[in-house]
Structure formats: C-alpha cells, structure tokens
C-alpha cells in the first residue's frame, strides 16, 4: 500500500521543463504579479547570460513559469543558474520541496553547479511616517530599530523552511562583481483604490513644497522615445559620477528599449522633465501586470532648485495609477538611517508616500556533487574582481 501511494504521488508531482516564449507570456497574463525581471524579454537585455523560460506542470497543466538565467563560471564547463525576483510559485505550499526540487533537477541537467533564487516575498514594511520619525531620532540607526507596520508570517515561515531544505541566504556583497543581486530593501507606493487627491495628500510637507516649486516654475514633464535615450544617458552618467556608481553603457538601454517594447510597446516608457528647452531630469518606467517600476532615475546639476525630479515622479505616479497599476515600485532604498548620500534617496522616496519594505532576500543551493566546491570557487573569483 505504501509503495502504491508513493508511486501515485510521483506520477502527480510537479515537473519542470523548458517552454516557449509564447507559453511563458500566456502564463504571465494569468498571473499579473510577476516581476519585470521574470518576463522572457528580460533575457534579451542580459546578453552575458543565457536565458531559458521554464514551466511547472501538474497533470500536464502549467501551473507556473519562470525565467532562468545561466552564466558560466570561468575556467569550467559549469554554470550558475539565477532566477531574479523568482520563481513566482506558490510559496505558501506546505511542501516547498515539491516545487523547488524539480527546478533543481532541471538546472542540474543544464550543467548548473549552483542555483540562486529571489522569492518575491515582502517580510515586513514600515509606513512613511514611521520612517520619517526614525530618521529624526538619533537613537534609531536602522529600519530594524523601528517597529514594523506589517509583518508577513508566511514569508518568515518560508525562510525557515528554505533553511531546513539546505538553502542558504546569499551574502549581501557576494554578487558585486558578477552582475548579481537584487535589493533586499525597497519602497512601494500603494495605488489601488486611491485617487490623485489621496496621493497628493500623502506627500510629506517638504515633498509638497518641492512639487509646488516645480509646478510654479513651469517645469514640463512628458514622454520620450528611443532617440531621447542619448539625452537620458547624459543625465544618467552625470548621476553615476556624482553618486559614485558604475554607469551602464548607452547600448544597454537601447537594448532594453528594443527588447521590452517588442511584445508590448508600452512596457517601457521614458519620462523627461524639461525647463526652458533643457532636460533636467529623466527616468524609466517599466510596466508589467499590476505593477510599475521606477528605474534609473537621473538628473543633472542644472536647475536642481526647480525640483524637476519631484515633478517627474509625480507625473509618473499619476500615469501609473491612471493605467491601472496597483503598486508603484520605487526600487531600492537603504535600511541605514544615519546620514550618508543614500539617506536622501530614502527621504525622497518615502516623502512621496512610499512605504519601506524588506524582501525575503536571495537564497542559494549547491547543485550536484561539485556544487559546494564550485560555489567556493565562485566566491574566490568574485573576490578578485
């Protein structure tokens, strides 16, 4: 009887196989909460990685889909498998191994020595008012020093179960040289069920003053097209030099524009804030399902007193709401509340009405008999870069 039960369970267990781009897109249309990093087009933005769309099947029906990126470890024939912001599976399943084990088996067949995932789960969040109070309190140095306004017990349970299954949290700095790693802390502005007046009323006083300054000065915000990417990139490289990060080349953004707008010509938008014929600020908006992502915000030194970034974000926020987005994702923020250059970004994003969120973070698992050894080799390789 036990053998029969085990045989029946094996026949009904989910399995993972490669799927077509069309199958992947069809699955995404049924589940609009997927990240923009999990759409098939994202693989075309990352030419250093080999992309594969995979699906989970139960009783021959697809129940989930994901984008897997593969990158070879130099000097070996093995590769790292990575699912940024994914997979979008049923993380509340009482037996996660039934969903994760088939993925592990699939990437091992593809030659992976390590699998890295980013469960798209928010563990806790802090509302803007609490973050503002924390910044003003000299005894508060980190978001974790503040009481959370929301805590997801299911996400905490997932962390515990991943640990029992042999998964380990990725170190914060592990991916610094390998093009890996999504932010552990972010900022969301809820849009569902809120009017423009509601959004305006939620602006912090300093943010409202900046927006009024921009409006009274006559800063204009509009959409740009592919030819305007060069102007956007000029501001972006200026921002990178000012803030001390490495700028991506213009070709990266041209590739992103072509790839993301291939299936839906409104998936990626470019917004420009202008005054007196000069572009002062710019940013990209990525639209996937029920969410809009605010990406690569950039500004120059000219006209900063006119607060063009406030006008830019406000227009983008209102457009996302009008288009039916339920969440406006402002991407990464610092969890450290002591004075540094990153704290101003946190002030700006929460001042716009955003809540700070902490994700479950990224996790890794060695794959195959050499997985642990090659994971250490990867760590040594990253340390030299």
JOMODA-V375122 format. One record per residue. N is the residue number from 0. RES is the residue in one small letter. OMEGA is omega in whole degrees, -180 to 180 (NA if undefined). D_CENTER is the distance of its C-alpha to the mean C-alpha in Angstrom with 1 decimal. Layout:
# JOMODA-V375122
N;RES;OMEGA;D_CENTER, N;RES;OMEGA;D_CENTER
This chain:
# JOMODA-V375122
0;x;-180;46.9, 1;x;-180;44.1, 2;x;179;43.8, 3;x;179;43.7, 4;x;180;40.9, 5;x;179;38.9, 6;x;179;39.6, 7;x;180;38.5, 8;x;179;35.3, 9;x;-179;34.6, 10;x;-177;35.3, 11;x;180;32.8, 12;x;177;30.0, 13;x;173;26.8, 14;x;-177;26.4, 15;x;174;23.8, 16;x;177;24.7, 17;x;177;23.5, 18;x;179;23.2, 19;x;177;23.5, 20;x;-178;20.9, 21;x;177;22.9, 22;x;179;22.7, 23;x;-179;19.0, 24;x;179;18.7, 25;x;178;21.4, 26;x;180;19.6, 27;x;-179;16.4, 28;x;178;18.9, 29;x;-177;20.1, 30;x;-170;16.9, 31;x;-177;14.9, 32;x;-177;12.1, 33;x;178;10.2, 34;x;175;6.7, 35;x;177;7.3, 36;x;-179;6.7, 37;x;174;9.5, 38;x;-176;12.0, 39;x;-179;15.0, 40;x;-177;15.0, 41;x;178;12.0, 42;x;180;14.5, 43;x;178;16.8, 44;x;-175;14.5, 45;x;-175;14.8, 46;x;178;18.6, 47;x;-180;19.0, 48;x;172;17.6, 49;x;-175;19.4, 50;x;177;17.4, 51;x;172;18.8, 52;x;179;18.2, 53;x;178;19.6, 54;x;173;20.8, 55;x;-177;22.2, 56;x;173;25.7, 57;x;-177;28.1, 58;x;177;31.6, 59;x;178;30.6, 60;x;179;28.1, 61;x;-179;24.4, 62;x;179;22.4, 63;x;178;18.9, 64;x;-179;17.2, 65;x;173;14.5, 66;x;177;13.7, 67;x;176;15.0, 68;x;179;15.0, 69;x;176;18.2, 70;x;-177;19.4, 71;x;172;23.0, 72;x;-177;24.1, 73;x;178;26.7, 74;x;180;30.3, 75;x;174;29.6, 76;x;-178;29.3, 77;x;-175;26.4, 78;x;173;22.7, 79;x;175;19.4, 80;x;-171;17.4, 81;x;175;13.7, 82;x;180;11.3, 83;x;-178;7.7, 84;x;-178;6.1, 85;x;7;9.8, 86;x;178;12.6, 87;x;179;12.9, 88;x;178;16.4, 89;x;-177;18.7, 90;x;178;17.7, 91;x;179;20.7, 92;x;-179;23.0, 93;x;179;25.8, 94;x;-178;25.9, 95;x;-177;22.5, 96;x;178;24.4, 97;x;179;25.6, 98;x;-176;22.1, 99;x;-178;20.9, 100;x;177;24.3, 101;x;176;24.5, 102;x;178;21.1, 103;x;-180;22.5, 104;x;-179;25.8, 105;x;-178;24.2, 106;x;175;22.4, 107;x;176;25.5, 108;x;179;27.5, 109;x;177;25.3, 110;x;-179;26.2, 111;x;174;23.3, 112;x;-179;24.3, 113;x;177;21.0, 114;x;-180;18.2, 115;x;-178;14.8, 116;x;177;12.4, 117;x;-179;9.4, 118;x;-176;10.9, 119;x;-176;8.7, 120;x;175;11.2, 121;x;-179;11.8, 122;x;-178;14.9, 123;x;177;16.3, 124;x;180;16.0, 125;x;179;18.3, 126;x;-174;19.6, 127;x;-177;20.1, 128;x;179;23.8, 129;x;178;23.5, 130;x;179;21.2, 131;x;178;23.7, 132;x;179;26.5, 133;x;178;25.0, 134;x;-178;24.6, 135;x;-177;28.3, 136;x;-178;29.5, 137;x;180;30.5, 138;x;180;30.5, 139;x;-176;26.8, 140;x;-175;24.8, 141;x;178;21.5, 142;x;-180;19.5, 143;x;174;21.1, 144;x;180;24.4, 145;x;173;23.8, 146;x;180;24.4, 147;x;176;21.3, 148;x;178;21.7, 149;x;-179;20.1, 150;x;-178;19.9, 151;x;-179;18.9, 152;x;178;21.6, 153;x;179;20.3, 154;x;178;17.1, 155;x;178;19.6, 156;x;177;21.8, 157;x;179;19.2, 158;x;-180;18.9, 159;x;-178;22.7, 160;x;176;23.1, 161;x;179;20.7, 162;x;-180;22.9, 163;x;-180;26.0, 164;x;176;24.9, 165;x;178;24.6, 166;x;178;20.9, 167;x;175;20.1, 168;x;175;17.3, 169;x;178;16.0, 170;x;-176;17.4, 171;x;-173;15.3, 172;x;-172;16.9, 173;x;-174;17.4, 174;x;-171;15.0, 175;x;-177;16.1, 176;x;-172;18.3, 177;x;-179;16.9, 178;x;-176;13.7, 179;x;166;11.8, 180;x;172;9.5, 181;x;-175;6.1, 182;x;178;7.1, 183;x;-179;9.4, 184;x;-179;10.0, 185;x;-178;8.5, 186;x;-179;10.6, 187;x;170;11.3, 188;x;178;14.4, 189;x;-179;16.0, 190;x;-174;17.8, 191;x;176;19.6, 192;x;-178;23.3, 193;x;177;23.3, 194;x;175;25.5, 195;x;178;25.2, 196;x;177;27.8, 197;x;-179;25.8, 198;x;-179;22.8, 199;x;-179;25.4, 200;x;-178;27.1, 201;x;180;24.0, 202;x;175;23.8, 203;x;-179;25.0, 204;x;-179;28.5, 205;x;180;27.4, 206;x;178;24.7, 207;x;178;27.3, 208;x;179;29.7, 209;x;180;27.4, 210;x;178;26.7, 211;x;177;30.4, 212;x;-179;31.3, 213;x;-179;29.1, 214;x;-179;30.6, 215;x;180;34.1, 216;x;180;33.8, 217;x;174;32.9, 218;x;-178;29.5, 219;x;180;28.4, 220;x;179;25.0, 221;x;179;24.6, 222;x;172;22.8, 223;x;178;23.1, 224;x;-179;23.5, 225;x;179;23.0, 226;x;-179;26.0, 227;x;180;24.4, 228;x;179;21.6, 229;x;178;24.2, 230;x;174;24.6, 231;x;-176;20.9, 232;x;177;20.8, 233;x;179;23.9, 234;x;-179;22.2, 235;x;179;19.0, 236;x;176;21.3, 237;x;178;23.3, 238;x;180;20.3, 239;x;180;19.4, 240;x;-178;23.1, 241;x;-175;23.4, 242;x;173;20.4, 243;x;174;21.0, 244;x;-178;18.1, 245;x;-178;18.5, 246;x;172;18.1, 247;x;180;17.0, 248;x;180;20.1, 249;x;-179;20.8, 250;x;178;21.0, 251;x;-178;17.3, 252;x;174;16.7, 253;x;178;19.7, 254;x;178;18.5, 255;x;-179;15.1, 256;x;-178;17.4, 257;x;-176;19.7, 258;x;-174;17.4, 259;x;-179;15.2, 260;x;-179;18.3, 261;x;-177;20.5, 262;x;-179;20.2, 263;x;-173;19.5, 264;x;175;20.7, 265;x;-178;18.7, 266;x;179;15.2, 267;x;178;14.7, 268;x;173;16.8, 269;x;178;18.0, 270;x;-179;19.5, 271;x;174;22.3, 272;x;-174;24.3, 273;x;173;27.9, 274;x;178;31.1, 275;x;176;34.5, 276;x;-179;33.2, 277;x;176;30.6, 278;x;-176;26.9, 279;x;-176;25.8, 280;x;-179;22.0, 281;x;177;19.3, 282;x;177;15.7, 283;x;172;13.7, 284;x;177;12.5, 285;x;-177;10.7, 286;x;176;12.2, 287;x;177;11.7, 288;x;-175;13.8, 289;x;-175;13.9, 290;x;172;10.9, 291;x;-179;10.7, 292;x;177;8.0, 293;x;-169;10.1, 294;x;173;9.6, 295;x;176;12.2, 296;x;-174;14.6, 297;x;177;18.0, 298;x;177;21.5, 299;x;179;24.9, 300;x;-178;27.7, 301;x;172;29.9, 302;x;-178;30.0, 303;x;179;27.7, 304;x;179;30.4, 305;x;178;29.7, 306;x;-179;26.2, 307;x;-180;24.7, 308;x;177;21.1, 309;x;178;22.0, 310;x;-179;23.5, 311;x;-178;20.6, 312;x;-180;18.0, 313;x;178;20.7, 314;x;-179;21.4, 315;x;179;17.8, 316;x;180;17.5, 317;x;179;20.8, 318;x;179;20.1, 319;x;177;17.0, 320;x;-179;19.2, 321;x;-179;22.1, 322;x;177;20.1, 323;x;178;19.5, 324;x;179;15.8, 325;x;180;15.8, 326;x;172;12.8, 327;x;-174;11.8, 328;x;-179;8.4, 329;x;177;9.4, 330;x;-163;6.4, 331;x;170;8.2, 332;x;175;11.8, 333;x;174;14.6, 334;x;-177;16.2, 335;x;-173;19.5, 336;x;174;21.7, 337;x;-173;24.4, 338;x;167;25.0, 339;x;-175;23.2, 340;x;-179;21.4, 341;x;-178;18.0, 342;x;178;19.7, 343;x;177;20.4, 344;x;178;16.8, 345;x;178;16.5, 346;x;-177;19.8, 347;x;-175;18.8, 348;x;177;15.6, 349;x;176;17.5, 350;x;177;20.6, 351;x;179;19.1, 352;x;-177;19.1, 353;x;173;15.6, 354;x;176;15.5, 355;x;-179;13.9, 356;x;173;12.0, 357;x;178;12.0, 358;x;178;10.1, 359;x;179;12.3, 360;x;-177;10.9, 361;x;-175;11.5, 362;x;-179;15.0, 363;x;179;17.5, 364;x;174;20.8, 365;x;-177;23.6, 366;x;177;24.9, 367;x;-175;28.6, 368;x;-179;31.5, 369;x;-174;30.2, 370;x;-177;26.7, 371;x;-180;27.3, 372;x;-178;29.3, 373;x;173;26.9, 374;x;177;24.0, 375;x;178;26.3, 376;x;177;27.0, 377;x;178;23.4, 378;x;179;23.2, 379;x;179;26.4, 380;x;179;25.1, 381;x;-179;22.1, 382;x;-179;24.5, 383;x;-176;26.6, 384;x;NA;24.1
